[in-house]
Amino acid sequence: RPPRVGQSGLFGRCQRPRQGAAALSPAACEMASPRPPPAVRGPLSEAEEPLLDRHDAEAAEGVVGWQEVAGSADNYWACVFNLTKAIFGAGMMALPHACTLLGAYLGFGLVALVGVMTWASINWGVVQPATVLMRRKEARQPAATLNGGYSGVVRTYLGTPASQLLNAFLLANSIGFSVMYVDVIADVLLGDEASPGAAAELITWLLPEGSPLAALLLRRPVFVALLMVSVVLPISLRRDMAALGPLNVLGLTALAALFASAAWLAAAAAASGTAHALPLWPDVDALGRMAGGGSALLAALSLLPVMLTADGCHINMMPLARMIRPYSAQQLSSVAGMSLGIASGFYIAFSAAAYFVFGDALQEDFLSNLTPAAMRPLVGRHSAILVGYGVRVAYAVSLLGNTAINNFPLRDALLDTVITDPAAKAAALDSYFMPITLGVLLLVYVLAVSMASVWSVIGFVGGITSTGVCYLFPAALMYMHSRTFKAADTMRRTLQGGAAALFAIGLGITVNTVLRPL
């Protein structure tokens, strides 16, 4: 049975309310019993309110108490657009090189497997446990669960210490992703001396050669500051994720143009007879060199964080749940599955096309290959310029949408560190939305202009913070959720086995990420 009042959970202990308190807070108990505790007197909190009978709960799903937070208009595809856009990020440009090292069979197989594992951890480690809390008879429970976010679900099931640990992971993960997005956007638009970006070319074209103003604008800290103030700040001040729909549709269109360009280059390489055959098996020698003469297996394991970074979207699920209409666990899980399926398909096709064109010359950052000089032999001078600059600008537009979406879980995680009550957190977010957003963006700016290499951050984020957020905590929630089923139920044993496997994989990735540099 799940823990009751006075019993211990995985990370904490359920306490009775002090005399005179109106009710227990959701943080006071990890999870409620499916049946009301007979010995407890006095008012019950939302966390203690007994669950509906399973049949009644399934019939009432999306109805009980949900009128406060959802309407009747179906916005399924808008949610798919938002989540898919959130998934496509800076990590995707490292995938072609990773798949090349692993070979087509293992590389593409792992892309698909990580997508399936990510969906399973979202469905059984976030969506289903959160939906159990929404099925309380108390009318305010659905709204309270949503306002509590991912951290609130962890607090209810695992206790306050676990929630605080998750908040630390969420903050590091969200800030890391925002820094990556801003850094990569700046890299794309500025370029380098060998291959200037579109913004750098525009500045040098508009201003006279040797102009002090041009030199000032091309300085990275100044350029990033202008980018933050003129573009990132306005879109980050949107209070409703649904308002970002048009930007995300534009971003997905830009990504489609990027993938179409990669396919065009692959077709041109095939037509000219210069296409490279995909390696089917891992390049053991290259993996050994990557490991500095160490284990090729550990080097291959170190590529998993790249794939995890490219798929992770757990922190977006509770903000998305506040948006989706009508809500049901099946609807939210379907959105996650559809988005991850789209992303995995694009990743495989994109990586294959990249190798067809560049072969073993693929670099860790695929953008480094997409220069006009490298593409000129395939498509001609003018087309190479168009594709080279078009791909970079399209990718920058795509990452702008990611930056705006990432601010929603980042603000939630920041407030969760100081406010545990969902209603108080929602009120604080409404009152201090502007200063919180400005403070977050200022921190992101300072870190972005201070980073020596954004790709080392991708490895850190994917190997430590994303692994904790996407595998370790969902595994613990999956285990606690399994205890809502009867002991003899096959689903209980299946979920517990899945939770153990997910936790072991996440722990292995984290340990390898920490120990490998040593």
TORTI-354656 format. One record per residue (C-alpha): x, y, z; residue number from 1. Coordinates in Angstrom, 2 decimals, padded with zeros to 5 digits. Each point is the difference from the previous one (the first is absolute). Last residue first. Example, Ala and Ser with C-alpha at 12.3 -4.5 7.8 and 13.67 -1.06 7.14 Angstrom:
BEGIN
- 013.67_-001.06_007.14_2
- -001.37_-003.44_000.66_1
***
This chain:
BEGIN
- 038.68_011.46_-014.71_518
- -001.86_001.36_-003.04_517
- -001.92_-003.33_-000.19_516
- -000.95_-000.14_003.67_515
- -002.81_002.57_000.08_514
- -001.59_-000.84_-003.35_513
- 000.36_-003.75_000.63_512
- -001.66_000.33_003.40_511
- -002.89_001.97_-001.48_510
- -000.55_-002.39_-002.92_509
- 000.07_-003.02_002.34_508
- -002.43_001.65_002.41_507
- -002.44_000.71_-002.80_506
- 000.19_-003.56_-001.31_505
- -000.43_-001.49_003.48_504
- -002.95_002.29_000.78_503
- -001.77_-000.92_-003.25_502
- 000.56_-003.72_000.61_501
- -001.31_000.20_003.58_500
- -003.03_002.04_-001.06_499
- -000.78_-002.43_-002.81_498
- 000.13_-002.94_002.41_497
- -002.27_001.85_002.44_496
- -002.39_000.91_-002.80_495
- -000.23_-003.59_-001.22_494
- -000.48_-001.39_003.51_493
- -002.87_002.40_000.68_492
- -001.51_-000.55_-003.45_491
- -000.11_-003.75_000.63_490
- -002.27_000.57_003.01_489
- 000.72_-002.32_002.91_488
- 000.96_002.84_002.35_487
- -003.02_002.07_-001.01_486
- 000.69_003.21_-001.92_485
- 000.53_003.39_001.65_484
- 003.49_-001.23_000.91_483
- 001.07_000.29_-003.65_482
- -000.31_003.80_000.30_481
- 002.75_-000.01_002.63_480
- 002.30_-001.94_-002.33_479
- -000.82_002.27_-002.96_478
- 000.66_003.05_002.16_477
- 003.47_-001.35_000.89_476
- 000.73_-000.79_-003.66_475
- -001.29_003.45_-001.03_474
- 002.53_001.51_002.47_473
- 002.98_-001.93_-001.40_472
- -000.80_000.04_-003.73_471
- -001.01_003.37_-001.47_470
- 000.86_002.49_002.77_469
- 003.06_-001.83_001.29_468
- 001.27_-000.88_-003.46_467
- -000.67_003.54_-001.19_466
- 002.11_001.42_002.85_465
- 002.94_-002.41_-000.22_464
- 000.92_-001.40_-003.41_463
- -002.14_002.18_-002.25_462
- 000.80_003.27_001.76_461
- 003.70_-000.81_000.33_460
- 000.36_-001.25_-003.57_459
- -001.92_002.99_-001.39_458
- 002.14_002.32_002.13_457
- 003.15_-001.36_-001.68_456
- -001.64_000.95_-003.28_455
- -000.47_003.62_001.06_454
- 003.74_000.61_000.20_453
- 001.76_002.83_001.86_452
- -003.13_001.25_001.74_451
- 000.16_003.50_001.54_450
- -002.27_001.77_-002.51_449
- -002.74_-002.59_000.54_448
- 000.40_-000.06_003.79_447
- -000.49_003.75_000.38_446
- -002.91_000.01_-002.47_445
- -001.77_-002.92_001.70_444
- 000.28_001.77_003.37_443
- -001.49_003.19_-001.48_442
- -002.75_-002.03_-001.65_441
- -000.96_-001.59_003.32_440
- -000.04_003.35_001.80_439
- -002.16_001.61_-002.68_438
- -002.46_-002.90_000.07_437
- -000.27_000.07_003.79_436
- -000.39_003.79_-000.01_435
- -002.84_-000.16_-002.58_434
- -001.96_-002.94_001.41_433
- 000.07_001.30_003.57_432
- -003.73_000.38_000.67_431
- -001.33_-002.80_-002.22_430
- 002.77_-002.39_001.02_429
- -000.59_000.84_003.64_428
- -003.73_-000.75_-000.34_427
- 000.70_-003.34_-001.70_426
- 002.54_-000.87_002.69_425
- -002.44_000.88_002.78_424
- -002.62_-002.24_-001.58_423
- 002.49_-002.86_-000.45_422
- 001.33_000.17_003.60_421
- 003.70_-000.91_-000.02_420
- 001.57_003.43_-000.42_419
- 003.78_000.65_000.25_418
- 001.66_-002.59_-002.28_417
- -003.23_-000.54_-001.90_416
- 000.17_003.60_-001.24_415
- 003.19_-000.70_-001.97_414
- -001.28_-003.31_-001.32_413
- -003.19_001.59_-001.32_412
- 001.91_002.88_-001.60_411
- 002.28_-002.47_-001.79_410
- -002.94_-002.20_-001.00_409
- -001.53_002.97_-001.90_408
- 003.28_001.55_-001.23_407
- 000.80_-003.06_-002.12_406
- -002.85_000.85_-002.37_405
- 001.55_003.39_-000.83_404
- 003.47_-001.43_-000.59_403
- -001.37_-002.85_-002.11_402
- -001.83_002.49_-002.24_401
- 003.22_001.96_-000.48_400
- 001.76_-003.28_-000.79_399
- -002.09_-000.53_-003.14_398
- 000.64_003.53_-001.23_397
- 003.76_-000.56_000.41_396
- -000.26_-003.30_-001.90_395
- -001.77_001.69_-002.88_394
- 002.65_002.77_-000.05_393
- 002.81_-002.55_-000.18_392
- -001.70_-002.13_-002.66_391
- -000.78_003.05_-002.14_390
- 003.59_001.29_000.22_389
- 001.51_-003.21_-001.32_388
- -002.92_-000.88_-002.28_387
- -000.03_003.36_-001.78_386
- 003.80_000.25_-000.17_385
- 000.26_-003.55_-001.31_384
- -002.78_000.68_-002.53_383
- 001.93_002.98_-001.34_382
- 003.36_-001.77_-000.22_381
- -001.05_-003.34_-001.44_380
- -001.95_-002.91_001.46_379
- 002.55_-002.73_000.72_378
- 003.41_001.65_-000.40_377
- -001.27_003.12_001.85_376
- -001.16_-001.87_003.11_375
- 003.27_000.11_001.96_374
- 000.74_003.62_-000.94_373
- -003.55_001.13_000.80_372
- 000.35_-001.45_003.51_371
- -002.15_-002.75_001.44_370
- 002.76_-002.16_001.47_369
- 000.43_002.13_003.14_368
- -003.76_-000.18_000.47_367
- 000.41_-003.75_000.56_366
- 001.71_000.68_003.33_365
- 001.98_-003.14_000.83_364
- 001.43_000.09_-003.53_363
- -000.90_-002.18_-002.94_362
- 003.08_-000.53_-002.19_361
- -000.56_-003.77_000.21_360
- -002.78_000.32_-002.57_359
- -000.97_003.55_-000.96_358
- -003.06_-000.33_-002.25_357
- -001.36_-003.48_000.67_356
- 000.96_000.46_003.66_355
- -002.24_003.07_000.39_354
- -002.87_-001.72_-001.83_353
- 000.12_-002.94_002.43_352
- 000.11_002.29_003.04_351
- -002.99_002.02_-001.23_350
- -002.07_-003.09_-000.83_349
- 000.67_-001.50_003.44_348
- -000.59_003.26_001.88_347
- -003.17_000.79_-001.96_346
- -001.52_-003.36_000.85_345
- 000.97_000.36_003.66_344
- -001.52_003.50_000.21_343
- -003.31_-000.99_-001.59_342
- -000.27_-003.02_002.30_341
- 000.89_002.11_003.04_340
- -002.72_002.52_-000.88_339
- -002.63_-002.67_-000.64_338
- 000.86_-001.88_003.18_337
- -000.09_003.14_002.15_336
- -003.33_001.12_-001.50_335
- -001.38_-003.52_000.49_334
- 001.08_000.05_003.64_333
- -001.89_003.27_000.51_332
- -003.14_-001.32_-001.70_331
- 000.13_-003.36_001.80_330
- 000.40_001.70_003.36_329
- -003.02_002.12_-000.78_328
- -000.44_003.72_-000.46_327
- -002.35_001.66_-002.49_326
- 001.81_002.24_-000.68_325
- 003.78_000.08_000.50_324
- 001.52_003.19_001.44_323
- 000.39_-000.78_003.69_322
- 001.27_-003.45_-000.99_321
- 002.65_001.71_-002.14_320
- 001.37_001.81_003.06_319
- 000.03_-003.45_001.70_318
- 001.73_-001.74_-002.92_317
- 002.73_002.54_-000.81_316
- 002.43_-001.18_002.69_315
- -000.15_-003.50_-001.46_314
- 001.18_001.11_-003.47_313
- 003.27_-001.85_-000.55_312
- 000.46_-001.32_-003.54_311
- 003.15_001.72_-001.40_310
- 001.64_000.15_003.42_309
- -000.57_-003.75_000.37_308
- 001.60_-000.63_-003.37_307
- 003.07_002.03_000.91_306
- 000.01_-001.59_003.47_305
- 000.24_-003.43_-001.71_304
- 003.31_000.87_-001.68_303
- 001.94_-000.67_003.24_302
- -001.15_-003.62_-000.17_301
- 001.88_-000.39_-003.29_300
- 003.16_001.32_001.68_299
- -000.57_-002.42_002.88_298
- -000.22_-002.88_-002.52_297
- 003.10_001.21_-001.87_296
- 001.94_-000.42_003.25_295
- 003.11_002.11_000.33_294
- 002.54_001.20_-002.56_293
- -001.02_003.60_000.45_292
- -003.70_-000.91_000.08_291
- -000.59_001.79_-003.32_290
- 002.95_-001.90_-001.42_289
- -001.69_-003.25_001.06_288
- -003.30_001.15_-001.49_287
- 001.79_000.76_-003.27_286
- 001.60_-003.46_-000.03_285
- -003.28_-001.73_000.85_284
- -001.93_001.66_-002.81_283
- -003.37_-001.56_000.81_282
- -001.74_-002.03_-002.72_281
- -002.09_000.88_-003.06_280
- 002.11_002.82_-001.38_279
- -002.20_001.99_-002.42_278
- 001.30_000.13_-003.56_277
- 001.35_003.42_-001.00_276
- -001.53_001.95_-002.85_275
- 002.47_001.35_-002.58_274
- -001.64_-001.42_-003.14_273
- -001.24_003.40_-001.16_272
- -003.65_-001.05_000.20_271
- 000.50_-001.55_003.45_270
- 001.70_003.15_001.30_269
- -002.80_002.15_-001.43_268
- -002.59_-002.26_001.64_267
- 001.81_000.30_003.33_266
- 000.22_003.79_-000.38_265
- -003.73_000.14_-000.71_264
- -000.75_-002.20_003.03_263
- 002.07_002.30_002.23_262
- -001.80_003.02_-001.44_261
- -003.36_-001.66_000.65_260
- 001.07_-000.64_003.59_259
- 000.84_003.68_000.46_258
- -003.21_001.09_-001.73_257
- -001.96_-002.28_002.34_256
- 001.85_001.63_002.87_255
- -001.10_003.43_-001.23_254
- -003.58_-001.23_-000.26_253
- 000.30_-001.35_003.54_252
- 001.22_003.41_001.16_251
- -002.83_001.80_-001.79_250
- -002.51_-002.37_001.61_249
- 001.76_000.66_003.29_248
- -000.26_003.76_-000.43_247
- -003.71_-000.30_-000.86_246
- -000.64_-002.23_003.06_245
- 001.84_002.22_002.48_244
- -003.28_001.44_001.28_243
- -000.96_-003.52_001.08_242
- 002.84_000.09_002.52_241
- -001.81_002.79_001.81_240
- 001.87_002.72_001.88_239
- 001.98_001.37_-002.95_238
- 002.85_002.05_001.46_237
- 002.62_-002.37_-001.42_236
- -000.95_001.01_-003.57_235
- 000.80_003.65_000.70_234
- 003.23_-000.81_001.95_233
- 001.55_-002.34_-002.58_232
- -000.28_002.38_-002.97_231
- 001.13_003.59_000.61_230
- 001.49_-000.23_003.49_229
- 001.62_-003.44_-000.23_228
- 001.29_000.49_-003.56_227
- 001.42_003.42_000.86_226
- 001.81_-001.49_003.00_225
- 001.25_-002.93_-002.13_224
- 001.45_002.43_-002.57_223
- 001.69_002.09_002.66_222
- 001.55_-003.01_001.75_221
- 001.10_-001.50_-003.37_220
- 001.69_003.06_-001.45_219
- -001.36_000.39_-003.52_218
- -002.11_003.00_001.00_217
- 003.06_001.86_001.29_216
- 002.08_-000.68_-003.13_215
- -002.91_001.17_-002.15_214
- -000.32_003.17_002.09_213
- 003.73_000.70_-000.30_212
- -000.38_-000.13_-003.81_211
- 002.99_-001.67_-001.70_210
- -001.97_-000.73_-003.14_209
- -003.12_002.15_-000.16_208
- -003.22_-001.31_001.59_207
- -002.89_-001.78_-001.70_206
- 002.00_-002.81_-001.62_205
- 002.18_-000.66_003.06_204
- -003.11_-000.20_002.21_203
- -001.84_-002.25_-002.45_202
- 002.92_-002.40_-000.32_201
- 000.29_-000.25_003.79_200
- -003.73_-000.62_000.33_199
- 000.07_-002.73_-002.66_198
- 002.94_-001.79_001.56_197
- 003.64_000.36_-001.01_196
- 001.81_-003.13_-001.24_195
- 003.78_000.04_000.46_194
- -000.05_002.90_002.45_193
- -002.77_-001.52_002.08_192
- -003.79_-000.23_-000.04_191
- -001.90_002.96_001.45_190
- -003.56_-001.20_-000.59_189
- 000.60_-003.70_000.67_188
- 002.38_000.55_002.91_187
- -002.43_002.48_001.61_186
- -002.89_-002.44_-000.39_185
- 002.24_-002.77_001.41_184
- 000.81_002.06_003.10_183
- -003.61_001.02_000.58_182
- -001.24_-003.58_-000.31_181
- 002.80_-001.50_002.08_180
- -000.48_002.56_002.77_179
- -003.73_-000.75_000.05_178
- 000.72_-003.74_000.15_177
- 002.41_000.39_002.91_176
- -002.42_002.28_001.84_175
- -002.74_-002.60_-000.38_174
- 002.20_-002.94_001.07_173
- 001.65_001.79_002.93_172
- -003.38_001.26_001.23_171
- -001.67_-003.36_-000.53_170
- 002.77_-001.93_001.74_169
- -000.12_002.33_003.03_168
- -003.79_-000.21_-000.01_167
- 000.24_-003.80_-000.06_166
- 002.10_000.10_003.16_165
- -002.58_002.24_001.64_164
- -002.78_-002.39_-001.01_163
- 001.93_-002.97_001.38_162
- 000.40_001.80_003.32_161
- -003.74_000.92_000.00_160
- -001.39_-003.52_-000.30_159
- -000.09_-002.77_-002.59_158
- -003.59_-000.16_-001.27_157
- -001.37_003.45_000.81_156
- 003.31_001.81_-000.43_155
- 000.70_-001.74_-003.33_154
- -003.41_001.10_-001.34_153
- 000.62_003.53_001.25_152
- 003.41_000.11_-001.69_151
- -001.55_-000.95_-003.34_150
- -002.46_002.86_000.32_149
- -001.73_001.18_003.18_148
- -002.34_002.15_-002.11_147
- -001.12_-003.14_-001.83_146
- -000.59_-001.96_003.19_145
- -001.85_002.89_001.64_144
- -002.24_000.43_-003.04_143
- -000.87_-003.71_-000.02_142
- -000.51_-000.09_003.81_141
- -002.36_002.97_000.23_140
- -003.17_-002.06_-000.30_139
- 000.93_-002.41_002.82_138
- -001.12_-003.40_-001.27_137
- 003.57_-000.79_-000.94_136
- 000.62_-001.05_-003.59_135
- 002.59_002.72_-000.57_134
- 002.43_-001.76_002.34_133
- -000.23_-003.22_-002.01_132
- 000.52_002.12_-003.13_131
- 003.36_001.20_001.33_130
- 001.18_-003.60_000.55_129
- -001.17_-000.92_-003.54_128
- 001.60_002.99_-001.74_127
- 003.40_000.07_001.73_126
- 001.77_-003.36_000.40_125
- -002.35_-002.31_-001.88_124
- -000.63_002.20_-003.04_123
- 003.15_002.11_000.06_122
- 002.34_-002.91_000.82_121
- -001.65_-002.11_-002.69_120
- 000.28_002.82_-002.56_119
- 003.69_000.50_000.78_118
- 000.64_-003.73_-000.24_117
- -001.69_-000.10_-003.43_116
- 002.03_002.98_-001.27_115
- 003.20_-001.46_001.49_114
- -000.73_-003.22_-001.88_113
- -000.57_001.78_-003.33_112
- 003.25_001.99_000.24_111
- 001.73_-003.13_001.33_110
- -001.04_-001.99_-003.08_109
- 001.21_002.81_-002.25_108
- 003.44_-000.15_001.59_107
- 000.21_-003.77_000.49_106
- -000.99_-001.03_-003.51_105
- 001.33_003.07_-001.82_104
- 003.43_000.06_001.61_103
- 000.91_001.20_003.49_102
- 002.60_002.55_-001.08_101
- -002.19_001.28_-002.84_100
- -003.04_000.15_002.29_99
- 001.89_002.30_002.39_98
- 001.18_002.23_-002.87_97
- -003.55_000.33_-001.37_96
- -001.43_000.61_003.53_95
- 002.09_003.05_000.99_94
- -002.25_002.46_-001.84_93
- -003.05_-001.45_001.77_92
- 001.26_001.04_003.43_91
- -000.68_003.71_-000.55_90
- -003.73_-000.48_-000.03_89
- -002.92_-001.86_-001.51_88
- -001.93_-001.27_003.01_87
- -001.62_003.36_000.84_86
- -001.25_000.35_-003.59_85
- -001.50_-003.45_000.19_84
- -001.68_001.00_003.26_83
- -001.51_003.20_-001.38_82
- -001.07_-001.50_-003.33_81
- -001.55_-003.03_001.72_80
- -001.86_002.33_002.36_79
- -001.38_001.98_-002.95_78
- -000.90_-003.33_-001.57_77
- -002.12_-001.07_002.95_76
- -001.83_003.31_000.46_75
- -003.52_-001.37_000.46_74
- -002.39_002.64_001.29_73
- -001.86_-001.08_003.14_72
- 001.59_002.18_002.65_71
- 002.52_-000.82_002.64_70
- 001.19_001.17_003.41_69
- -003.05_000.55_002.18_68
- -002.20_-002.49_-001.87_67
- 002.41_-002.77_000.98_66
- -001.43_-000.61_003.44_65
- -001.14_-003.46_-000.98_64
- -000.50_000.04_-003.77_63
- 003.25_-000.93_-001.77_62
- -000.10_-003.47_001.52_61
- -003.46_-000.68_001.42_60
- -000.54_-003.36_-001.67_59
- 003.53_-001.11_000.78_58
- -000.39_001.12_003.58_57
- -003.33_-001.78_000.35_56
- 001.54_-003.30_-001.15_55
- 003.05_000.47_002.26_54
- -002.09_000.97_003.03_53
- 000.72_003.62_000.69_52
- 003.10_000.76_001.97_51
- -000.21_000.96_003.64_50
- 000.86_003.58_001.03_49
- 003.37_-000.15_001.77_48
- 001.93_002.26_-002.41_47
- -002.94_002.39_-000.20_46
- 000.16_000.32_003.77_45
- -002.30_-001.84_002.36_44
- -002.05_001.71_002.71_43
- -000.19_-001.58_003.46_42
- 000.52_-003.53_001.16_41
- 002.42_-002.62_-001.35_40
- -000.53_-003.62_001.04_39
- -001.92_-001.16_-003.06_38
- 002.62_001.05_-002.59_37
- -002.04_000.64_-003.18_36
- 000.60_-002.62_-002.68_35
- 002.34_000.31_-002.99_34
- 002.59_001.24_002.50_33
- 001.40_003.44_-000.62_32
- 003.49_000.80_-001.19_31
- 003.11_001.67_001.30_30
- -001.66_001.86_002.84_29
- 000.76_003.43_001.39_28
- 000.81_001.61_-003.34_27
- -003.65_000.03_-001.05_26
- -000.71_002.16_003.07_25
- -001.79_-001.61_002.94_24
- -003.14_001.72_001.10_23
- -001.48_002.86_001.99_22
- 002.79_000.24_002.52_21
- -001.25_000.64_003.56_20
- 002.06_-002.78_001.53_19
- 002.93_-000.84_-002.26_18
- -000.81_-002.09_-003.04_17
- 000.91_-003.69_000.13_16
- 003.30_-000.85_-001.66_15
- 000.79_-002.18_-002.99_14
- 003.69_-000.89_-000.09_13
- 002.67_000.58_-002.61_12
- 002.16_-001.30_-002.77_11
- -001.32_-003.41_-001.04_10
- -003.19_000.16_002.05_9
- -000.29_-000.22_003.78_8
- -003.20_-000.60_001.95_7
- -001.68_002.38_002.48_6
- -002.82_000.89_-002.36_5
- -000.25_-002.61_-002.68_4
- 002.65_-001.45_-002.28_3
- -001.06_-001.75_-003.25_2
- -001.14_-003.58_000.54_1
***
